[in-house]
Amino acid sequence: MLNDKFPHSRCLTPSIIKSNVVIGGCVTILPNVTVYENSIIAAGSVVTKDVPPMTLVKGVPAKPMMTRQEYENKRKAFIEARKKHSLYSRFTAPPSRKL
């Protein structure tokens, strides 16, 4: 059948996801792609090529942006800044309004 909605193919193989991989929401990983250990795929990415270990990839198509260590350092700094900001805002809360 030429117009088969789901044609049979012998060349497609499934994607391989190694251990300790973080995959964001709405990610598309194409067939024949391997995602190696400790890598991160950002939300909404389309992975068309193999993802090296310890790498953060994002985009359409997904491209390496930084190493896992750089990501963890930025994440830690962000969390610390949020904590500092939330502690500050508790003590300097705006006055309550009376209706």
One Martini backbone bead per residue (centre of mass of N, CA, C, O) as a GRO file, in nm:
protein
   99
    1MET     BB    1   0.093   0.038   0.025
    2LEU     BB    2   0.125   0.381  -0.032
    3ASN     BB    3  -0.106   0.507   0.191
    4ASP     BB    4   0.007   0.435   0.460
    5LYS     BB    5  -0.019   0.552   0.780
    6PHE     BB    6   0.169   0.292   0.896
    7PRO     BB    7   0.458   0.219   0.801
    8HIS     BB    8   0.684  -0.019   0.748
    9SER     BB    9   1.006  -0.041   0.926
   10ARG     BB   10   1.359  -0.152   0.947
   11CYS     BB   11   1.540   0.123   1.025
   12LEU     BB   12   1.406   0.159   1.296
   13THR     BB   13   1.506   0.260   1.621
   14PRO     BB   14   1.523   0.305   1.931
   15SER     BB   15   1.573   0.482   2.190
   16ILE     BB   16   1.847   0.564   2.421
   17ILE     BB   17   1.835   0.563   2.781
   18LYS     BB   18   2.021   0.639   3.023
   19SER     BB   19   2.134   0.706   3.325
   20ASN     BB   20   2.053   0.995   3.487
   21VAL     BB   21   1.817   1.144   3.327
   22VAL     BB   22   1.690   1.464   3.225
   23ILE     BB   23   1.345   1.525   3.123
   24GLY     BB   24   1.152   1.736   2.989
   25GLY     BB   25   0.884   1.871   2.875
   26CYS     BB   26   0.794   1.812   2.552
   27VAL     BB   27   0.986   1.595   2.442
   28THR     BB   28   1.169   1.503   2.142
   29ILE     BB   29   1.279   1.172   2.046
   30LEU     BB   30   1.440   1.030   1.812
   31PRO     BB   31   1.534   0.790   1.638
   32ASN     BB   32   1.860   0.667   1.693
   33VAL     BB   33   1.897   0.786   1.987
   34THR     BB   34   2.142   0.880   2.238
   35VAL     BB   35   2.127   0.913   2.595
   36TYR     BB   36   2.348   0.990   2.816
   37GLU     BB   37   2.484   1.021   3.103
   38ASN     BB   38   2.392   1.296   3.296
   39SER     BB   39   2.178   1.434   3.125
   40ILE     BB   40   2.006   1.726   2.978
   41ILE     BB   41   1.664   1.807   2.879
   42ALA     BB   42   1.491   2.051   2.772
   43ALA     BB   43   1.209   2.190   2.733
   44GLY     BB   44   1.089   2.141   2.398
   45SER     BB   45   1.281   1.956   2.272
   46VAL     BB   46   1.466   1.835   1.976
   47VAL     BB   47   1.612   1.523   1.933
   48THR     BB   48   1.854   1.428   1.664
   49LYS     BB   49   2.103   1.366   1.846
   50ASP     BB   50   2.339   1.276   2.031
   51VAL     BB   51   2.397   1.281   2.385
   52PRO     BB   52   2.624   1.367   2.583
   53PRO     BB   53   2.776   1.341   2.860
   54MET     BB   54   2.729   1.593   3.080
   55THR     BB   55   2.476   1.748   2.921
   56LEU     BB   56   2.312   2.038   2.803
   57VAL     BB   57   2.008   2.056   2.615
   58LYS     BB   58   1.861   2.281   2.360
   59GLY     BB   59   1.605   2.298   2.133
   60VAL     BB   60   1.542   2.352   1.765
   61PRO     BB   61   1.753   2.176   1.766
   62ALA     BB   62   1.941   2.021   1.984
   63LYS     BB   63   2.190   2.191   2.183
   64PRO     BB   64   2.468   2.254   2.336
   65MET     BB   65   2.517   2.468   2.637
   66MET     BB   66   2.623   2.281   2.886
   67THR     BB   67   2.727   2.154   3.160
   68ARG     BB   68   2.631   1.997   3.442
   69GLN     BB   69   2.805   2.168   3.637
   70GLU     BB   70   2.711   2.447   3.545
   71TYR     BB   71   2.414   2.399   3.607
   72GLU     BB   72   2.440   2.341   3.912
   73ASN     BB   73   2.565   2.617   3.986
   74LYS     BB   74   2.328   2.794   3.883
   75ARG     BB   75   2.108   2.661   4.053
   76LYS     BB   76   2.228   2.721   4.331
   77ALA     BB   77   2.235   3.032   4.301
   78PHE     BB   78   1.931   3.066   4.256
   79ILE     BB   79   1.831   2.943   4.523
   80GLU     BB   80   1.982   3.138   4.709
   81ALA     BB   81   1.847   3.396   4.602
   82ARG     BB   82   1.557   3.315   4.676
   83LYS     BB   83   1.600   3.283   4.977
   84LYS     BB   84   1.697   3.571   5.032
   85HIS     BB   85   1.445   3.710   4.919
   86SER     BB   86   1.227   3.570   5.100
   87LEU     BB   87   1.343   3.668   5.370
   88TYR     BB   88   1.326   3.970   5.312
   89SER     BB   89   1.013   3.986   5.244
   90ARG     BB   90   0.905   3.906   5.527
   91PHE     BB   91   1.024   4.174   5.680
   92THR     BB   92   0.915   4.363   5.414
   93ALA     BB   93   0.619   4.386   5.410
   94PRO     BB   94   0.352   4.506   5.300
   95PRO     BB   95   0.096   4.676   5.379
   96SER     BB   96  -0.211   4.638   5.470
   97ARG     BB   97  -0.530   4.653   5.339
   98LYS     BB   98  -0.821   4.842   5.369
   99LEU     BB   99  -1.177   4.818   5.275
   0.00000   0.00000   0.00000
